[in-house]
Amino acid sequence: MSKLKKHEKKNNIYKMVAVAMLTAIAEVLYMLDFPLFTGPFAFLKFDFSDIAALIGGIFFGPLSGVMIELLKNLIHVFIKGLGSTMGFGDLMNFVVGSAYIVPFVLCYNEFAKKMKKSVAILVSAVIGCLALIGIGAAANYFIAPLYFKYFVGQIITDEFLIGYLSYACIINVVKGVTLSAVAYPIILVLVDKLRKVTKL
């Protein structure tokens, strides 16, 4: 086996191990979710698990970040079950998490080559937040009525849908801003140091 193939094999193994570790971290953070509202919209919860997926995306590409999001939610369903919403919360968590991570990673990888790292992070975070809020709103608007009708057996009224979308948008705004605030120092300070240690 050539040195190049050995190096590629070593990197692939390291990538699989790293993705598995980040998935485990994401799952722990996901299990620590908490509601921001009470009443009928208490199932809308906030968590920091997307940070682990974002780091994975920056190191190994956006698809790895999406994979971490997917595995995290599948594990969460396996551990906690589908719940009263038949896994709708996990589905939306995957959608909005991926909507934030993919544009963030793609923009950061491009902008970091052309501008200061701090500015690249901020611009990428803004784009990621806008994508999260926009895609999250669209997904909830189109998917929620169908999902609850066919999987939960409930018909969502227009009044409930409008209220739900309002609360979902609020939590997505909070989610995007908070994730970006937490991700900023991590990417600015730790990512390059981790690259040097891991030689990735």
TINUKOL-209314 format. One record per atom (N, C-alpha, C, O): x, y, z; atom name; residue number from 1. Coordinates in nm, 2 decimals, padded with zeros to 4 digits. Layout:
residues N
c1|c2|c3|atom|seq
X|Y|Z|CA|NUM
...
END
This chain:
residues 200
c1|c2|c3|atom|seq
00.08|-00.12|00.00|N|1
00.00|00.00|00.00|CA|1
00.09|00.12|00.00|C|1
00.18|00.14|00.08|O|1
00.06|00.22|-00.09|N|2
00.14|00.34|-00.10|CA|2
00.12|00.43|00.02|C|2
00.02|00.42|00.09|O|2
00.21|00.52|00.04|N|3
00.20|00.62|00.15|CA|3
00.08|00.70|00.13|C|3
00.01|00.74|00.23|O|3
00.05|00.74|00.01|N|4
-00.07|00.82|-00.01|CA|4
-00.20|00.75|00.03|C|4
-00.29|00.81|00.09|O|4
-00.21|00.62|-00.01|N|5
-00.33|00.55|00.03|CA|5
-00.34|00.52|00.18|C|5
-00.45|00.53|00.24|O|5
-00.22|00.50|00.24|N|6
-00.22|00.49|00.38|CA|6
-00.27|00.62|00.45|C|6
-00.34|00.61|00.55|O|6
-00.22|00.73|00.40|N|7
-00.26|00.86|00.45|CA|7
-00.41|00.88|00.44|C|7
-00.47|00.93|00.53|O|7
-00.46|00.85|00.32|N|8
-00.61|00.86|00.30|CA|8
-00.69|00.77|00.39|C|8
-00.79|00.82|00.44|O|8
-00.64|00.65|00.40|N|9
-00.71|00.56|00.49|CA|9
-00.71|00.61|00.64|C|9
-00.81|00.60|00.71|O|9
-00.60|00.66|00.68|N|10
-00.58|00.71|00.81|CA|10
-00.68|00.83|00.83|C|10
-00.74|00.84|00.94|O|10
-00.68|00.92|00.73|N|11
-00.77|01.04|00.74|CA|11
-00.92|00.99|00.74|C|11
-01.00|01.05|00.82|O|11
-00.96|00.89|00.66|N|12
-01.09|00.84|00.66|CA|12
-01.14|00.78|00.80|C|12
-01.25|00.81|00.84|O|12
-01.04|00.71|00.86|N|13
-01.07|00.65|00.99|CA|13
-01.09|00.76|01.09|C|13
-01.17|00.76|01.17|O|13
-01.00|00.86|01.08|N|14
-01.00|00.97|01.18|CA|14
-01.13|01.05|01.16|C|14
-01.19|01.09|01.26|O|14
-01.17|01.07|01.03|N|15
-01.30|01.14|01.01|CA|15
-01.42|01.06|01.07|C|15
-01.50|01.13|01.13|O|15
-01.42|00.93|01.05|N|16
-01.53|00.85|01.10|CA|16
-01.54|00.86|01.25|C|16
-01.65|00.88|01.31|O|16
-01.42|00.85|01.32|N|17
-01.42|00.86|01.46|CA|17
-01.46|01.00|01.51|C|17
-01.53|01.01|01.61|O|17
-01.41|01.10|01.44|N|18
-01.44|01.24|01.48|CA|18
-01.59|01.27|01.46|C|18
-01.65|01.33|01.55|O|18
-01.65|01.22|01.35|N|19
-01.79|01.24|01.33|CA|19
-01.87|01.17|01.43|C|19
-01.97|01.22|01.48|O|19
-01.83|01.05|01.47|N|20
-01.90|00.97|01.58|CA|20
-01.89|01.05|01.71|C|20
-01.99|01.05|01.78|O|20
-01.78|01.10|01.74|N|21
-01.76|01.17|01.87|CA|21
-01.84|01.30|01.87|C|21
-01.91|01.33|01.97|O|21
-01.85|01.37|01.76|N|22
-01.93|01.49|01.75|CA|22
-02.07|01.46|01.75|C|22
-02.15|01.54|01.81|O|22
-02.11|01.35|01.70|N|23
-02.25|01.31|01.70|CA|23
-02.29|01.28|01.85|C|23
-02.40|01.31|01.89|O|23
-02.20|01.21|01.92|N|24
-02.23|01.18|02.06|CA|24
-02.24|01.31|02.14|C|24
-02.33|01.32|02.23|O|24
-02.15|01.41|02.12|N|25
-02.16|01.54|02.19|CA|25
-02.29|01.61|02.15|C|25
-02.36|01.66|02.24|O|25
-02.33|01.61|02.02|N|26
-02.45|01.67|01.98|CA|26
-02.57|01.61|02.05|C|26
-02.67|01.68|02.08|O|26
-02.57|01.47|02.06|N|27
-02.68|01.40|02.12|CA|27
-02.70|01.44|02.27|C|27
-02.81|01.46|02.32|O|27
-02.58|01.45|02.34|N|28
-02.59|01.49|02.48|CA|28
-02.64|01.63|02.49|C|28
-02.73|01.66|02.58|O|28
-02.60|01.72|02.41|N|29
-02.65|01.86|02.41|CA|29
-02.80|01.87|02.37|C|29
-02.87|01.95|02.43|O|29
-02.84|01.78|02.28|N|30
-02.98|01.77|02.24|CA|30
-03.07|01.72|02.35|C|30
-03.18|01.77|02.37|O|30
-03.02|01.63|02.43|N|31
-03.09|01.58|02.55|CA|31
-03.11|01.68|02.65|C|31
-03.20|01.67|02.74|O|31
-03.03|01.79|02.65|N|32
-03.04|01.90|02.75|CA|32
-03.13|02.01|02.70|C|32
-03.12|02.12|02.74|O|32
-03.22|01.98|02.60|N|33
-03.30|02.09|02.54|CA|33
-03.40|02.14|02.65|C|33
-03.43|02.07|02.75|O|33
-03.45|02.26|02.63|N|34
-03.55|02.31|02.72|CA|34
-03.65|02.40|02.64|C|34
-03.61|02.46|02.54|O|34
-03.77|02.41|02.69|N|35
-03.87|02.49|02.62|CA|35
-03.85|02.64|02.65|C|35
-03.81|02.68|02.76|O|35
-03.88|02.72|02.56|N|36
-03.88|02.87|02.58|CA|36
-04.02|02.92|02.60|C|36
-04.04|03.04|02.64|O|36
-04.12|02.84|02.57|N|37
-04.26|02.88|02.59|CA|37
-04.34|02.78|02.68|C|37
-04.29|02.67|02.70|O|37
-04.45|02.82|02.73|N|38
-04.54|02.73|02.80|CA|38
-04.67|02.72|02.72|C|38
-04.69|02.78|02.61|O|38
-04.76|02.63|02.77|N|39
-04.89|02.62|02.70|CA|39
-04.88|02.53|02.58|C|39
-04.80|02.43|02.58|O|39
-04.96|02.55|02.48|N|40
-04.97|02.46|02.36|CA|40
-04.84|02.45|02.28|C|40
-04.82|02.36|02.20|O|40
-04.75|02.55|02.29|N|41
-04.63|02.55|02.21|CA|41
-04.51|02.51|02.30|C|41
-04.39|02.55|02.26|O|41
-04.53|02.44|02.41|N|42
-04.42|02.40|02.49|CA|42
-04.33|02.30|02.43|C|42
-04.21|02.28|02.47|O|42
-04.38|02.24|02.32|N|43
-04.30|02.14|02.25|CA|43
-04.19|02.20|02.16|C|43
-04.10|02.13|02.12|O|43
-04.20|02.33|02.15|N|44
-04.09|02.41|02.08|CA|44
-03.98|02.43|02.17|C|44
-03.99|02.51|02.27|O|44
-03.86|02.36|02.15|N|45
-03.76|02.36|02.25|CA|45
-03.63|02.42|02.18|C|45
-03.61|02.42|02.06|O|45
-03.53|02.46|02.27|N|46
-03.41|02.51|02.23|CA|46
-03.29|02.42|02.28|C|46
-03.30|02.37|02.39|O|46
-03.19|02.41|02.20|N|47
-03.07|02.33|02.24|CA|47
-02.95|02.38|02.17|C|47
-02.96|02.46|02.07|O|47
-02.83|02.34|02.21|N|48
-02.71|02.38|02.15|CA|48
-02.64|02.27|02.07|C|48
-02.52|02.28|02.04|O|48
-02.71|02.17|02.03|N|49
-02.65|02.05|01.97|CA|49
-02.60|02.09|01.83|C|49
-02.50|02.02|01.78|O|49
-02.65|02.19|01.76|N|50
-02.60|02.23|01.63|CA|50
-02.46|02.28|01.63|C|50
-02.40|02.28|01.52|O|50
-02.41|02.32|01.74|N|51
-02.27|02.36|01.75|CA|51
-02.17|02.25|01.71|C|51
-02.08|02.27|01.64|O|51
-02.20|02.13|01.77|N|52
-02.12|02.01|01.74|CA|52
-02.12|01.98|01.59|C|52
-02.02|01.95|01.53|O|52
-02.24|01.99|01.53|N|53
-02.26|01.96|01.39|CA|53
-02.19|02.07|01.30|C|53
-02.13|02.04|01.20|O|53
-02.19|02.19|01.35|N|54
-02.13|02.30|01.27|CA|54
-01.98|02.28|01.27|C|54
-01.91|02.30|01.17|O|54
-01.92|02.24|01.38|N|55
-01.78|02.22|01.39|CA|55
-01.74|02.10|01.30|C|55
-01.64|02.11|01.22|O|55
-01.82|02.00|01.30|N|56
-01.80|01.88|01.21|CA|56
-01.80|01.93|01.06|C|56
-01.73|01.88|00.98|O|56
-01.90|02.02|01.03|N|57
-01.91|02.07|00.89|CA|57
-01.79|02.15|00.85|C|57
-01.74|02.14|00.74|O|57
-01.74|02.23|00.94|N|58
-01.62|02.31|00.91|CA|58
-01.50|02.23|00.89|C|58
-01.42|02.26|00.80|O|58
-01.48|02.12|00.97|N|59
-01.37|02.03|00.95|CA|59
-01.38|01.94|00.83|C|59
-01.28|01.92|00.76|O|59
-01.49|01.88|00.81|N|60
-01.51|01.78|00.71|CA|60
-01.60|01.81|00.60|C|60
-01.62|01.72|00.51|O|60
-01.66|01.93|00.59|N|61
-01.75|01.96|00.49|CA|61
-01.90|01.96|00.53|C|61
-01.93|01.90|00.63|O|61
-01.98|02.04|00.46|N|62
-02.12|02.05|00.50|CA|62
-02.20|01.92|00.51|C|62
-02.29|01.90|00.59|O|62
-02.17|01.82|00.42|N|63
-02.24|01.69|00.43|CA|63
-02.21|01.62|00.56|C|63
-02.30|01.55|00.61|O|63
-02.09|01.64|00.61|N|64
-02.06|01.57|00.74|CA|64
-02.15|01.64|00.85|C|64
-02.19|01.57|00.94|O|64
-02.16|01.77|00.84|N|65
-02.25|01.84|00.94|CA|65
-02.39|01.79|00.93|C|65
-02.45|01.77|01.04|O|65
-02.44|01.78|00.81|N|66
-02.58|01.72|00.79|CA|66
-02.59|01.58|00.84|C|66
-02.69|01.55|00.91|O|66
-02.48|01.50|00.82|N|67
-02.48|01.36|00.87|CA|67
-02.49|01.36|01.02|C|67
-02.56|01.28|01.08|O|67
-02.42|01.45|01.09|N|68
-02.42|01.46|01.24|CA|68
-02.56|01.50|01.28|C|68
-02.61|01.44|01.38|O|68
-02.62|01.59|01.21|N|69
-02.76|01.63|01.25|CA|69
-02.86|01.51|01.23|C|69
-02.94|01.49|01.32|O|69
-02.84|01.44|01.12|N|70
-02.93|01.32|01.10|CA|70
-02.91|01.22|01.21|C|70
-03.01|01.17|01.26|O|70
-02.79|01.18|01.23|N|71
-02.76|01.07|01.33|CA|71
-02.81|01.11|01.47|C|71
-02.86|01.03|01.54|O|71
-02.78|01.24|01.50|N|72
-02.83|01.29|01.63|CA|72
-02.98|01.27|01.65|C|72
-03.02|01.23|01.76|O|72
-03.05|01.31|01.55|N|73
-03.20|01.30|01.56|CA|73
-03.25|01.16|01.56|C|73
-03.35|01.13|01.63|O|73
-03.19|01.07|01.48|N|74
-03.22|00.93|01.48|CA|74
-03.20|00.87|01.62|C|74
-03.28|00.79|01.67|O|74
-03.08|00.90|01.67|N|75
-03.05|00.85|01.81|CA|75
-03.15|00.90|01.91|C|75
-03.19|00.83|02.00|O|75
-03.18|01.03|01.90|N|76
-03.28|01.09|01.99|CA|76
-03.41|01.02|01.99|C|76
-03.48|01.00|02.09|O|76
-03.46|00.99|01.86|N|77
-03.59|00.92|01.85|CA|77
-03.58|00.78|01.91|C|77
-03.67|00.73|01.97|O|77
-03.46|00.71|01.89|N|78
-03.44|00.58|01.94|CA|78
-03.45|00.58|02.09|C|78
-03.50|00.48|02.15|O|78
-03.39|00.68|02.15|N|79
-03.38|00.68|02.30|CA|79
-03.51|00.73|02.36|C|79
-03.56|00.67|02.46|O|79
-03.57|00.84|02.31|N|80
-03.68|00.90|02.37|CA|80
-03.81|00.87|02.31|C|80
-03.92|00.90|02.36|O|80
-03.81|00.80|02.19|N|81
-03.93|00.77|02.12|CA|81
-03.98|00.89|02.04|C|81
-03.93|01.00|02.04|O|81
-04.09|00.87|01.97|N|82
-04.15|00.97|01.88|CA|82
-04.23|01.08|01.96|C|82
-04.24|01.19|01.91|O|82
-04.28|01.05|02.08|N|83
-04.35|01.14|02.16|CA|83
-04.49|01.17|02.10|C|83
-04.53|01.11|02.01|O|83
-04.55|01.27|02.16|N|84
-04.69|01.31|02.12|CA|84
-04.70|01.37|01.98|C|84
-04.81|01.36|01.92|O|84
-04.59|01.42|01.93|N|85
-04.59|01.48|01.80|CA|85
-04.54|01.39|01.69|C|85
-04.51|01.43|01.58|O|85
-04.52|01.26|01.73|N|86
-04.47|01.16|01.63|CA|86
-04.34|01.20|01.56|C|86
-04.32|01.17|01.44|O|86
-04.25|01.26|01.64|N|87
-04.12|01.29|01.58|CA|87
-04.11|01.42|01.50|C|87
-04.01|01.44|01.44|O|87
-04.22|01.50|01.51|N|88
-04.22|01.62|01.43|CA|88
-04.11|01.72|01.48|C|88
-04.04|01.78|01.39|O|88
-04.09|01.72|01.61|N|89
-03.98|01.81|01.66|CA|89
-03.85|01.77|01.61|C|89
-03.76|01.86|01.58|O|89
-03.82|01.64|01.60|N|90
-03.69|01.59|01.56|CA|90
-03.67|01.62|01.41|C|90
-03.56|01.66|01.36|O|90
-03.78|01.61|01.33|N|91
-03.78|01.64|01.19|CA|91
-03.74|01.79|01.17|C|91
-03.66|01.82|01.09|O|91
-03.81|01.88|01.24|N|92
-03.78|02.02|01.23|CA|92
-03.65|02.06|01.28|C|92
-03.58|02.15|01.22|O|92
-03.60|01.99|01.38|N|93
-03.47|02.01|01.44|CA|93
-03.36|01.98|01.33|C|93
-03.26|02.05|01.31|O|93
-03.38|01.87|01.26|N|94
-03.29|01.83|01.15|CA|94
-03.30|01.94|01.04|C|94
-03.19|01.98|00.98|O|94
-03.42|01.98|01.00|N|95
-03.43|02.07|00.89|CA|95
-03.37|02.21|00.92|C|95
-03.28|02.26|00.84|O|95
-03.40|02.27|01.03|N|96
-03.35|02.40|01.06|CA|96
-03.20|02.39|01.10|C|96
-03.12|02.49|01.06|O|96
-03.15|02.28|01.16|N|97
-03.01|02.27|01.19|CA|97
-02.93|02.26|01.06|C|97
-02.83|02.33|01.05|O|97
-02.98|02.18|00.97|N|98
-02.91|02.17|00.84|CA|98
-02.91|02.30|00.76|C|98
-02.82|02.33|00.69|O|98
-03.03|02.37|00.77|N|99
-03.04|02.50|00.70|CA|99
-02.94|02.60|00.75|C|99
-02.90|02.69|00.67|O|99
-02.91|02.59|00.87|N|100
-02.81|02.68|00.93|CA|100
-02.66|02.64|00.90|C|100
-02.58|02.72|00.86|O|100
-02.64|02.51|00.91|N|101
-02.50|02.46|00.89|CA|101
-02.45|02.47|00.75|C|101
-02.34|02.51|00.73|O|101
-02.53|02.42|00.65|N|102
-02.48|02.41|00.51|CA|102
-02.44|02.55|00.46|C|102
-02.32|02.56|00.41|O|102
-02.52|02.65|00.46|N|103
-02.48|02.78|00.41|CA|103
-02.36|02.85|00.49|C|103
-02.28|02.91|00.44|O|103
-02.37|02.82|00.63|N|104
-02.26|02.88|00.71|CA|104
-02.13|02.82|00.67|C|104
-02.03|02.89|00.65|O|104
-02.12|02.69|00.66|N|105
-01.99|02.62|00.62|CA|105
-01.95|02.66|00.48|C|105
-01.83|02.69|00.46|O|105
-02.04|02.66|00.38|N|106
-02.00|02.69|00.25|CA|106
-01.95|02.83|00.24|C|106
-01.85|02.86|00.17|O|106
-02.02|02.93|00.30|N|107
-01.97|03.07|00.30|CA|107
-01.84|03.09|00.37|C|107
-01.75|03.16|00.33|O|107
-01.83|03.02|00.49|N|108
-01.71|03.04|00.57|CA|108
-01.59|02.99|00.49|C|108
-01.48|03.05|00.49|O|108
-01.60|02.87|00.43|N|109
-01.49|02.81|00.36|CA|109
-01.44|02.90|00.24|C|109
-01.33|02.90|00.20|O|109
-01.54|02.97|00.19|N|110
-01.51|03.06|00.07|CA|110
-01.46|03.20|00.12|C|110
-01.36|03.25|00.07|O|110
-01.53|03.26|00.22|N|111
-01.49|03.39|00.27|CA|111
-01.36|03.39|00.35|C|111
-01.29|03.49|00.35|O|111
-01.33|03.28|00.42|N|112
-01.21|03.28|00.50|CA|112
-01.09|03.30|00.42|C|112
-00.98|03.33|00.47|O|112
-01.09|03.27|00.29|N|113
-00.98|03.28|00.20|CA|113
-00.96|03.43|00.15|C|113
-00.85|03.46|00.10|O|113
-01.07|03.51|00.16|N|114
-01.07|03.64|00.10|CA|114
-01.07|03.76|00.20|C|114
-01.04|03.87|00.16|O|114
-01.11|03.73|00.32|N|115
-01.12|03.84|00.42|CA|115
-01.07|03.79|00.56|C|115
-01.04|03.67|00.58|O|115
-01.07|03.88|00.65|N|116
-01.03|03.84|00.79|CA|116
-01.12|03.73|00.84|C|116
-01.24|03.73|00.81|O|116
-01.06|03.65|00.92|N|117
-01.14|03.53|00.97|CA|117
-01.26|03.58|01.06|C|117
-01.37|03.52|01.04|O|117
-01.24|03.68|01.14|N|118
-01.35|03.73|01.22|CA|118
-01.47|03.78|01.14|C|118
-01.58|03.76|01.17|O|118
-01.44|03.85|01.03|N|119
-01.54|03.90|00.94|CA|119
-01.61|03.79|00.86|C|119
-01.73|03.79|00.84|O|119
-01.53|03.69|00.82|N|120
-01.58|03.57|00.75|CA|120
-01.68|03.50|00.84|C|120
-01.79|03.45|00.79|O|120
-01.65|03.48|00.97|N|121
-01.74|03.42|01.06|CA|121
-01.87|03.49|01.07|C|121
-01.98|03.44|01.07|O|121
-01.86|03.62|01.09|N|122
-01.98|03.71|01.11|CA|122
-02.07|03.70|00.98|C|122
-02.19|03.69|01.00|O|122
-02.01|03.72|00.87|N|123
-02.09|03.72|00.74|CA|123
-02.16|03.58|00.72|C|123
-02.27|03.57|00.69|O|123
-02.08|03.47|00.75|N|124
-02.13|03.34|00.74|CA|124
-02.25|03.31|00.84|C|124
-02.34|03.25|00.81|O|124
-02.23|03.37|00.96|N|125
-02.33|03.35|01.06|CA|125
-02.46|03.42|01.02|C|125
-02.57|03.37|01.04|O|125
-02.45|03.54|00.97|N|126
-02.57|03.61|00.92|CA|126
-02.64|03.54|00.81|C|126
-02.76|03.52|00.82|O|126
-02.57|03.49|00.72|N|127
-02.63|03.41|00.61|CA|127
-02.69|03.28|00.66|C|127
-02.80|03.24|00.62|O|127
-02.62|03.22|00.75|N|128
-02.68|03.09|00.82|CA|128
-02.80|03.12|00.89|C|128
-02.90|03.05|00.88|O|128
-02.81|03.23|00.97|N|129
-02.93|03.27|01.04|CA|129
-03.05|03.30|00.95|C|129
-03.16|03.25|00.98|O|129
-03.02|03.37|00.84|N|130
-03.13|03.40|00.75|CA|130
-03.18|03.28|00.68|C|130
-03.30|03.26|00.66|O|130
-03.09|03.19|00.65|N|131
-03.14|03.06|00.59|CA|131
-03.22|02.98|00.69|C|131
-03.32|02.92|00.66|O|131
-03.17|02.97|00.81|N|132
-03.24|02.90|00.92|CA|132
-03.38|02.95|00.94|C|132
-03.48|02.88|00.94|O|132
-03.39|03.09|00.95|N|133
-03.52|03.15|00.97|CA|133
-03.62|03.13|00.85|C|133
-03.73|03.09|00.87|O|133
-03.56|03.15|00.73|N|134
-03.65|03.14|00.61|CA|134
-03.69|03.00|00.58|C|134
-03.81|02.97|00.56|O|134
-03.59|02.91|00.58|N|135
-03.63|02.77|00.55|CA|135
-03.71|02.71|00.66|C|135
-03.80|02.63|00.64|O|135
-03.68|02.75|00.79|N|136
-03.76|02.70|00.90|CA|136
-03.90|02.74|00.89|C|136
-03.99|02.66|00.91|O|136
-03.93|02.86|00.85|N|137
-04.06|02.91|00.84|CA|137
-04.14|02.84|00.73|C|137
-04.25|02.80|00.74|O|137
-04.07|02.83|00.61|N|138
-04.13|02.76|00.50|CA|138
-04.16|02.61|00.53|C|138
-04.27|02.56|00.49|O|138
-04.06|02.55|00.59|N|139
-04.08|02.40|00.63|CA|139
-04.20|02.38|00.72|C|139
-04.28|02.29|00.71|O|139
-04.21|02.47|00.82|N|140
-04.31|02.46|00.92|CA|140
-04.45|02.49|00.85|C|140
-04.55|02.42|00.88|O|140
-04.45|02.59|00.76|N|141
-04.58|02.62|00.70|CA|141
-04.63|02.51|00.61|C|141
-04.75|02.48|00.61|O|141
-04.54|02.45|00.53|N|142
-04.59|02.35|00.44|CA|142
-04.59|02.21|00.50|C|142
-04.68|02.13|00.46|O|142
-04.50|02.18|00.59|N|143
-04.49|02.04|00.64|CA|143
-04.58|02.02|00.76|C|143
-04.65|01.91|00.77|O|143
-04.59|02.11|00.85|N|144
-04.67|02.09|00.97|CA|144
-04.81|02.05|00.95|C|144
-04.85|01.95|01.01|O|144
-04.89|02.12|00.87|N|145
-05.03|02.07|00.85|CA|145
-05.04|01.93|00.80|C|145
-05.12|01.85|00.85|O|145
-04.96|01.89|00.70|N|146
-04.96|01.76|00.64|CA|146
-04.91|01.65|00.74|C|146
-04.97|01.55|00.75|O|146
-04.81|01.69|00.82|N|147
-04.75|01.59|00.91|CA|147
-04.85|01.56|01.02|C|147
-04.87|01.45|01.05|O|147
-04.91|01.67|01.08|N|148
-05.00|01.64|01.19|CA|148
-05.13|01.57|01.14|C|148
-05.19|01.50|01.21|O|148
-05.17|01.60|01.01|N|149
-05.29|01.53|00.96|CA|149
-05.27|01.38|00.93|C|149
-05.35|01.30|00.97|O|149
-05.15|01.35|00.87|N|150
-05.13|01.21|00.83|CA|150
-05.06|01.12|00.93|C|150
-05.07|01.00|00.93|O|150
-04.98|01.19|01.02|N|151
-04.90|01.11|01.12|CA|151
-04.95|01.12|01.26|C|151
-04.94|01.03|01.34|O|151
-05.02|01.23|01.29|N|152
-05.07|01.25|01.43|CA|152
-05.22|01.23|01.43|C|152
-05.28|01.21|01.53|O|152
-05.28|01.25|01.31|N|153
-05.43|01.23|01.31|CA|153
-05.50|01.36|01.36|C|153
-05.61|01.35|01.40|O|153
-05.44|01.47|01.35|N|154
-05.50|01.60|01.39|CA|154
-05.50|01.70|01.28|C|154
-05.41|01.71|01.20|O|154
-05.61|01.77|01.27|N|155
-05.62|01.88|01.17|CA|155
-05.58|02.01|01.24|C|155
-05.65|02.05|01.34|O|155
-05.48|02.08|01.18|N|156
-05.44|02.21|01.24|CA|156
-05.53|02.32|01.18|C|156
-05.54|02.33|01.06|O|156
-05.59|02.40|01.27|N|157
-05.67|02.51|01.23|CA|157
-05.57|02.62|01.18|C|157
-05.46|02.63|01.22|O|157
-05.63|02.72|01.10|N|158
-05.55|02.83|01.06|CA|158
-05.50|02.91|01.17|C|158
-05.39|02.97|01.17|O|158
-05.59|02.93|01.27|N|159
-05.55|03.01|01.39|CA|159
-05.43|02.95|01.46|C|159
-05.34|03.02|01.50|O|159
-05.43|02.81|01.48|N|160
-05.32|02.74|01.55|CA|160
-05.20|02.75|01.46|C|160
-05.09|02.77|01.52|O|160
-05.21|02.74|01.33|N|161
-05.09|02.74|01.24|CA|161
-05.03|02.88|01.25|C|161
-04.90|02.88|01.25|O|161
-05.10|02.98|01.25|N|162
-05.04|03.12|01.25|CA|162
-04.97|03.14|01.39|C|162
-04.86|03.19|01.39|O|162
-05.04|03.10|01.50|N|163
-04.97|03.11|01.63|CA|163
-04.85|03.02|01.64|C|163
-04.74|03.07|01.69|O|163
-04.85|02.90|01.58|N|164
-04.74|02.81|01.58|CA|164
-04.62|02.87|01.50|C|164
-04.51|02.87|01.55|O|164
-04.65|02.92|01.38|N|165
-04.55|02.98|01.30|CA|165
-04.48|03.10|01.37|C|165
-04.36|03.12|01.36|O|165
-04.56|03.18|01.44|N|166
-04.51|03.30|01.51|CA|166
-04.41|03.26|01.62|C|166
-04.30|03.31|01.63|O|166
-04.45|03.16|01.70|N|167
-04.36|03.11|01.80|CA|167
-04.24|03.04|01.74|C|167
-04.13|03.05|01.80|O|167
-04.26|02.96|01.64|N|168
-04.15|02.89|01.57|CA|168
-04.05|02.99|01.52|C|168
-03.92|02.97|01.53|O|168
-04.09|03.10|01.46|N|169
-04.00|03.20|01.40|CA|169
-03.92|03.27|01.51|C|169
-03.80|03.29|01.50|O|169
-03.99|03.29|01.63|N|170
-03.92|03.36|01.74|CA|170
-03.81|03.27|01.79|C|170
-03.70|03.31|01.81|O|170
-03.84|03.14|01.81|N|171
-03.74|03.05|01.86|CA|171
-03.63|03.02|01.76|C|171
-03.51|03.00|01.80|O|171
-03.66|03.03|01.63|N|172
-03.55|03.02|01.53|CA|172
-03.46|03.14|01.53|C|172
-03.34|03.13|01.50|O|172
-03.52|03.26|01.55|N|173
-03.44|03.38|01.56|CA|173
-03.34|03.37|01.68|C|173
-03.22|03.39|01.66|O|173
-03.40|03.33|01.79|N|174
-03.32|03.31|01.91|CA|174
-03.21|03.21|01.89|C|174
-03.10|03.22|01.93|O|174
-03.25|03.10|01.82|N|175
-03.16|02.99|01.80|CA|175
-03.04|03.03|01.71|C|175
-02.93|03.01|01.74|O|175
-03.08|03.10|01.60|N|176
-02.97|03.14|01.51|CA|176
-02.87|03.24|01.57|C|176
-02.75|03.22|01.56|O|176
-02.93|03.34|01.64|N|177
-02.84|03.44|01.71|CA|177
-02.75|03.38|01.82|C|177
-02.64|03.41|01.83|O|177
-02.82|03.29|01.90|N|178
-02.74|03.23|02.01|CA|178
-02.64|03.14|01.96|C|178
-02.52|03.14|02.01|O|178
-02.67|03.05|01.86|N|179
-02.57|02.96|01.80|CA|179
-02.45|03.04|01.74|C|179
-02.34|03.00|01.76|O|179
-02.48|03.15|01.68|N|180
-02.38|03.23|01.61|CA|180
-02.29|03.29|01.72|C|180
-02.17|03.29|01.70|O|180
-02.35|03.34|01.83|N|181
-02.27|03.40|01.94|CA|181
-02.18|03.29|02.00|C|181
-02.06|03.33|02.04|O|181
-02.23|03.17|02.02|N|182
-02.14|03.07|02.08|CA|182
-02.04|03.02|01.98|C|182
-01.93|02.99|02.02|O|182
-02.08|03.01|01.85|N|183
-01.99|02.95|01.75|CA|183
-01.87|03.05|01.72|C|183
-01.76|03.00|01.69|O|183
-01.90|03.18|01.73|N|184
-01.80|03.28|01.69|CA|184
-01.66|03.25|01.76|C|184
-01.56|03.24|01.70|O|184
-01.66|03.25|01.90|N|185
-01.53|03.23|01.97|CA|185
-01.47|03.10|01.94|C|185
-01.35|03.08|01.94|O|185
-01.56|03.00|01.93|N|186
-01.51|02.86|01.91|CA|186
-01.43|02.85|01.78|C|186
-01.32|02.80|01.77|O|186
-01.49|02.90|01.67|N|187
-01.43|02.90|01.54|CA|187
-01.31|02.99|01.53|C|187
-01.20|02.95|01.48|O|187
-01.32|03.11|01.59|N|188
-01.21|03.21|01.59|CA|188
-01.09|03.16|01.66|C|188
-00.97|03.18|01.62|O|188
-01.11|03.09|01.78|N|189
-00.99|03.05|01.86|CA|189
-00.95|02.91|01.85|C|189
-00.83|02.88|01.84|O|189
-01.05|02.82|01.85|N|190
-01.02|02.68|01.86|CA|190
-01.00|02.60|01.73|C|190
-00.92|02.51|01.73|O|190
-01.07|02.64|01.63|N|191
-01.06|02.55|01.51|CA|191
-00.92|02.54|01.45|C|191
-00.88|02.43|01.42|O|191
-00.85|02.65|01.44|N|192
-00.71|02.65|01.38|CA|192
-00.62|02.57|01.47|C|192
-00.53|02.49|01.43|O|192
-00.64|02.58|01.60|N|193
-00.56|02.51|01.70|CA|193
-00.58|02.36|01.69|C|193
-00.49|02.27|01.69|O|193
-00.71|02.32|01.67|N|194
-00.75|02.18|01.65|CA|194
-00.69|02.13|01.52|C|194
-00.65|02.01|01.51|O|194
-00.69|02.21|01.42|N|195
-00.64|02.17|01.29|CA|195
-00.49|02.13|01.30|C|195
-00.44|02.04|01.24|O|195
-00.42|02.21|01.38|N|196
-00.27|02.19|01.40|CA|196
-00.25|02.06|01.47|C|196
-00.16|01.99|01.44|O|196
-00.33|02.04|01.58|N|197
-00.31|01.92|01.66|CA|197
-00.35|01.80|01.58|C|197
-00.28|01.70|01.59|O|197
-00.46|01.80|01.51|N|198
-00.51|01.68|01.44|CA|198
-00.44|01.67|01.30|C|198
-00.45|01.57|01.23|O|198
-00.38|01.79|01.25|N|199
-00.32|01.79|01.12|CA|199
-00.42|01.77|01.01|C|199
-00.39|01.71|00.91|O|199
-00.54|01.83|01.03|N|200
-00.64|01.82|00.92|CA|200
-00.65|01.95|00.84|C|200
-00.73|01.96|00.75|O|200
END
